[in-house]
Amino acid sequence: MIAAEPPNLPSGDSPDLILVPATASERIASIRLNSVAWKGPLDVETYIQRENHLLQQRLTRDGLTCWVLVDRREAEDSRTILSSCESYRKSALLARDGRVEKVSTHGVGSVYCRPEFRGKGYAKRMLEELSVKLETWGMEKEERRRSVFTVLFSDIGKKFYAQFGWRPFVSSHMSLKATGTGSGGMGVTRDLFAEDVQKCLCSEVVLDKLRDQMLVASRESGSAKIAILPNFDHFVWHWAREEFYAENLMPEREPPVVKGAGDDRARVYCAWNRNFGETPEDNVLYILRWVYDEPTSPAEEEVVVTAMAAILRRAQQEAHEWNMSKVEFWNPTPLLQKAVALVDPRVELVHREKDSISCLRWTGEEQGLGKDVEWWLNEKYTWC
Ligand SMILES: CC(C)(COP(=O)(O)OP(=O)(O)OC[C@H]1O[C@@H](n2cnc3c(N)ncnc32)[C@H](O)[C@@H]1OP(=O)(O)O)[C@@H](O)C(=O)NCCC(=O)NCCS
């Protein structure tokens, strides 16, 4: 399976190739293979433990499928893995014509082909088959029995996945350097622990508000709107990842407990996680999601922007405390960009061309939902 390099590899368009869910041992074999690309500072065995730990999280334990492209003539558990990836089922909202529905979607990740098998069309074949399979995979209990969209985050630019229907969406970010200096007179924020994030960013009230906003927007413009539901499970998954790294790489230190920051008066909140890379330069504190009410007057706007700036300062400090090089957040709104300008006017919006390109495959048109779709809350929490 993992060691085999058959003398005659099948061609990428061979009718003998099939895309199937991996058996338990094939899943481990595929993790071992892709460890070359993604284990980062962990050794292979610890990387496998990380993957098993993440699989047990609420977000993924029922909805994760590890897919392998194999030759149908080979026996289960001893098949040569030609290419592999994962899909994660998630809850989402779909709004169109004054109606909001809860739907399911899939995120695709860990697309991989071992170096010696590359360029033979295996990843392409896998994605061609996967794109179709995910339209109905795990959708038995759905009212529509089909997905209307799936997403992935490409690290290899905008073209490769587009050929299978995953179109690139806006993929921008801003970063601020980590800093050990104080709040700079920018107001006092409250540290958020896990339960605070649940209350301030994931409560029924917050999710209902999102639903209402999507409803109103769907009455105002014709195109469908989707959002991956920013439920607490997402945050817990990201934190399971950061805590796993922290425990393994910094065993002498208590795992990180500050999971975000907020300002109760301005009602602005964010949740973050720490991403540990191979070098301190690769360590990034990502803001996973922001929650605030759209201001209705210039005075309200000032309150919100000032609070965001103070929260960003707090994030910079937290990044510094954890030996991260920077704080980063995806697709900042104009208000958040104003707040960044208060913290550091030199910072610019970056449009990514290669890494973490948010891509969405829309199949709603065939279901009468129109040609276009707007992706709401295209923030880092959606990444898997
Ligand atoms: C990307 C990857 C899965 C492609 O696997 P593969 O089986 O060699 O791909 P295929 O033979 O089916 O397709 C080759 C195509 O992929 C494109 N491709 C491969 N690597 C690429 C890269 N880093 N950037 C852009 N395109 C790339 C090639 O340009 C080629 O396109 P062409 O047919 O138009 O010439 C493989 O190179 C890999 O595992 N890379 C490391 C992990 C990774 O980056 N995964 C993607 C995460 S989003």
The ligand as a Tripos MOL2 file, in Angstrom:
@<TRIPOS>MOLECULE
LIG
   48    50     1     0     0
SMALL
NO_CHARGES

@<TRIPOS>ATOM
      1 C1         -1.2130   19.4140   -6.2920 C.3       1 LIG1
      2 C2         -1.1000   17.9140   -6.4570 C.3       1 LIG1
      3 C3         -2.1970   17.2310   -5.6190 C.3       1 LIG1
      4 C4         -1.3050   17.5660   -7.9260 C.3       1 LIG1
      5 O1         -1.2790   16.1520   -8.0580 O.3       1 LIG1
      6 P1         -0.9900   15.4270   -9.4680 P.3       1 LIG1
      7 O2         -1.5730   14.0570   -9.3990 O.co2     1 LIG1
      8 O3          0.4160   15.5650   -9.8330 O.co2     1 LIG1
      9 O4         -1.8720   16.3400  -10.4460 O.3       1 LIG1
     10 P2         -2.3630   15.9380  -11.8860 P.3       1 LIG1
     11 O5         -1.3200   15.1120  -12.5620 O.co2     1 LIG1
     12 O6         -3.7390   15.3940  -11.8310 O.co2     1 LIG1
     13 O7         -2.4980   17.3600  -12.5240 O.3       1 LIG1
     14 C5         -1.3530   18.0820  -12.8070 C.3       1 LIG1
     15 C6         -1.7680   19.5080  -12.8920 C.3       1 LIG1
     16 O8         -1.7220   20.0710  -11.5660 O.3       1 LIG1
     17 C7         -1.0700   21.3010  -11.6270 C.3       1 LIG1
     18 N1         -0.3250   21.5370  -10.4180 N.ar      1 LIG1
     19 C8          0.3650   20.6530   -9.6900 C.ar      1 LIG1
     20 N2          0.9970   21.2870   -8.6720 N.ar      1 LIG1
     21 C9          0.6990   22.5820   -8.7820 C.ar      1 LIG1
     22 C10         1.0670   23.7410   -8.0670 C.ar      1 LIG1
     23 N3          1.8810   23.6790   -6.9960 N.pl3     1 LIG1
     24 N4          0.5460   24.9270   -8.4660 N.ar      1 LIG1
     25 C11        -0.2810   25.0180   -9.5080 C.ar      1 LIG1
     26 N5         -0.6540   23.9500  -10.2440 N.ar      1 LIG1
     27 C12        -0.1530   22.7630   -9.8830 C.ar      1 LIG1
     28 C13        -0.0900   21.1310  -12.7490 C.3       1 LIG1
     29 O9          0.2270   22.3940  -13.2760 O.3       1 LIG1
     30 C14        -0.8070   20.2960  -13.7600 C.3       1 LIG1
     31 O10        -1.5520   21.1120  -14.6160 O.3       1 LIG1
     32 P3         -1.5980   20.8460  -16.1850 P.3       1 LIG1
     33 O11        -2.1950   19.4970  -16.3460 O.co2     1 LIG1
     34 O12        -2.4390   21.9420  -16.7060 O.co2     1 LIG1
     35 O13        -0.1760   20.8590  -16.6140 O.co2     1 LIG1
     36 C15         0.3020   17.4010   -6.0100 C.3       1 LIG1
     37 O14         1.2780   18.1320   -6.7070 O.3       1 LIG1
     38 C16         0.5730   17.5270   -4.5230 C.2       1 LIG1
     39 O15         0.2200   16.6600   -3.7450 O.2       1 LIG1
     40 N6          1.2400   18.6030   -4.1000 N.am      1 LIG1
     41 C17         1.6200   18.8210   -2.6890 C.3       1 LIG1
     42 C18         0.4050   19.0730   -1.8000 C.3       1 LIG1
     43 C19        -0.4460   20.2120   -2.2860 C.2       1 LIG1
     44 O16         0.0340   21.3030   -2.5310 O.2       1 LIG1
     45 N7         -1.7570   19.9410   -2.4160 N.am      1 LIG1
     46 C20        -2.7250   20.9270   -2.8230 C.3       1 LIG1
     47 C21        -3.2460   21.6410   -1.6320 C.3       1 LIG1
     48 S1         -4.4530   22.8530   -2.0530 S.3       1 LIG1
@<TRIPOS>BOND
     1     1     2 1
     2     2     3 1
     3     2     4 1
     4     2    36 1
     5     4     5 1
     6     5     6 1
     7     6     7 2
     8     6     8 1
     9     6     9 1
    10     9    10 1
    11    10    11 2
    12    10    12 1
    13    10    13 1
    14    13    14 1
    15    14    15 1
    16    15    16 1
    17    15    30 1
    18    16    17 1
    19    17    18 1
    20    17    28 1
    21    18    19 ar
    22    18    27 ar
    23    19    20 ar
    24    20    21 ar
    25    21    22 ar
    26    21    27 ar
    27    22    23 1
    28    22    24 ar
    29    24    25 ar
    30    25    26 ar
    31    26    27 ar
    32    28    29 1
    33    28    30 1
    34    30    31 1
    35    31    32 1
    36    32    33 2
    37    32    34 1
    38    32    35 1
    39    36    37 1
    40    36    38 1
    41    38    39 2
    42    38    40 1
    43    40    41 1
    44    41    42 1
    45    42    43 1
    46    43    44 2
    47    43    45 1
    48    45    46 1
    49    46    47 1
    50    47    48 1
@<TRIPOS>SUBSTRUCTURE
     1 LIG1         1 GROUP 0 **** ****
